[in-house]
Amino acid sequence: MSKIEGCIFDLDGVIVDTAKYHYLAWKRLANELGFKFTEEQNERLKGVSRMKSLDILLEIGNLNFSDKEKIELAEKKNNWYVEYISNMDSNEILPGAKEFLQIVRDNGMKTALGSVSKNSMTILNGLNLAKYFDAIIDGNKVTHAKPNPEVFLLGAKEIGVPQANCVVFEDAVSGIEAAINAEMYSIGIGSKKVLSRANIVIDSLADMKIGMLDLL
């Protein structure tokens, strides 16, 4: 019998891939400001907060703005991003994600979303996935970004499962670190080399079998 009673899932890169929409919105902002922004440069923004991402973008464009102007620019980018993700549908759910969520629930485990995105509900509603989660912890409920464990600790609390009996599914190094800081098990989605501190690493949730939780 698995000691795991709760599964906490990051959203972006685990359930769905919204990175392309972030890139399109930042690229659109760069174009408006008069410079090009490449996919290669976009790698620097992954796992970084919105305001820090804007600072990197402006550094690339060699531009300076006041704090007030920067808030307006970040808001403009976010509005474009929300416009893009509002048109998402269930075709954009990553392979195996919906199926594994169902298996977890069928096995009597609790599920939580643990994402620092403030747009999580927009995405989940568009994908028709909100019903698969017992608790949804997102950027509207937390104040600290990963690797701070706040988002996962709050997830465990809301589903009523001790942190020692929770496993986190994450695709980012900062997320795996947050799981470790929360004293939870972690399953990395992606590269073994990059996510070496995770307990188990798989390519996607399509490779995840419920029996693998017994190995933790």
N, C-alpha and C positions, 0 to 999 in steps of 0.2 A: 504493500500500500504506500502510495506516494505521500511524503510529508508536506507536499505543496498543496495549499488550500486556496491560494489567490494568485492570479496572473495579472500583471500590470504591463500594459503595452504603450510604448511610445507611438506616436501617430505617423510622423513623416519619415519615410524610409522603411517602415515596418508594416503599416496597414495600407498606406497610400504614398505616392511620390508627388509632393507639391513643389519640389525644388525647382522644377522647370518654370513654374509660375512666378516664384520669387525672382528667378533670373530675368524673365520677360519684363517684370515690373521694374526691376533695377535698370535694365537695359533701356527701357522706355524713358526713365528719368534721366539717364546719362545722355541719351539722344536729345532730349529736350534742353539739357544743359550744354549741348554742343560738343560732346566727345563720345568716342566709341568705348563700349564695355564688352569684353569677350567672355566666353564660357570659361576659359582658363583663369582669367582674373576673378571670376565668380566663385572659384574654389576657395578663395580667401574668406568668403562670407559665410561658409557653411558652419552651422552651430554657433553663430555669432549674433548678438542682440541686434535689434533693428537700428538703434542709434549708432552703435559701433560699426555696423555694416555701412551706414551712410557716411561715417567718417572715412572708412576705407575707400568708398566710391569717390568721395570728393578729393581724397589724396591722389587717386589715380587720375582724376580730371584736373588736378592742380588748382582747385577752387577753394575759396574760403567764404563762409557765411556766418551770420550771427546765430546765436542759440535759438532765437525766435524763428529765424528763417529755416534753420535745420529741422525744427519740429514740424514746420509746414511742409517741407520737402518729404520728410519721413511719412507724414500723414497722406500726402499725395501718392507716394509709392504704395502704401498699404491699401488705399482705396482702389488702386488699379489691381492689386493682388486679390482683394476680395471680389472684385468684378470677375476676374478670371476663375477663381475657385467656385464661385456661385454657379458656374455652368458645368461643374464636374458631375459625373454620374457614376453608377456602379461599375461601369466598364473600367474605371481607373483604380479599382481596388487591386492591390498587389496579389500575385498568385498565392493561393493557399490561405490568405488571411481570414476571409469570411468563414471558410470551412473549419479552420483551426479554432476560431472563436466559438463556433457552434459545438465542436467536440469538447472543448474545455467546459462549457456550460452543461453539456450532456453528462459530463463526469462529476457534476456537483461542485465544481470550483467557482469561486467568485472572480469577476473580471472588472478591471478598472483601466481607464485611459490615463496615462501620465504624460502630458505634453505641456510645454510652456507656451505653445501657440495660443493666441487669444481668439483665433478663428476656428478652433476645433469643432465647435457645434455646427458652424456653417458647412464645414467639410463632411462631418458625420451625417448630417441631415441630407446633404446632397447624395451621399453614397448609400443612404438608408441603413446605416450601421449603428445608430445611437442605441437601438434596442438590445444590442449585444453586450452592453456595458452596464454593470451594476452601479458604477460610480464614474463620473467624468471630472477629472482634475485637469484644468488647463490654465493658461496665463491669466485668466480673470480671477483665479483663486489663490495663486502663489505670488510671492514677491521676489523669490530668489531663483536664478537660473541654475541649471545643472552645470557643474558637478555637485552643487548643493543638493542634498537629498530630500528637500522639502516636498517636492511634487510627489515622490514615491511614498514618503511617510504619510502624507495626507491621503493618498490612495488607499493604503493599507488600513488606515483608521476608518475611512468611509465604508469600506467593505467588511470591516470588523474582523480582519485576519491579522495575527501577529506578524511583525516584519520577518521573523525567522522562518515563516511558512509561506513567504511570497517569492515569486520569481518575476524578474523584469525582462522584457524583450526590447532590445535597443539596437540601433544601428550606428550610434556615435560614441566615440571614446568618452566624451563628457557624460553621456548617459550611463555607460557602464560604470564609470567612476561614481556617479550619483547612487547607483544601485549598491555598490560596495560600501559607500559612506552610509547608506541606509541599513547596512547589514542584511542585505537580501541576496538571493541567488540571481545570476544574470545569464541570459542567452543572447549572444551577439548575432545580429543579422548582417552578414557581409564578410569581410576579409579576416581570416585567422590572424594574419600578421598585425593588422591594425587593431583588432579587438581582442588581443592576446590575454587580457585580464578577465574576460568573461569565462564563466564555468563551462559553457558549451558554445561553439560558433557554428552557424548554419548559413547557407546562401540565402534562403528565404523561408517564410512560414510554410511554403509548399513542401519543404523537407522535414518539417517538424512532426514528430509522432508523439502521442500522449505518453507512451512508455518511456520516452527519453527523460521525463520529469523524475522517474524513479532513480535515475543516475545521479541526481543532485545530492 
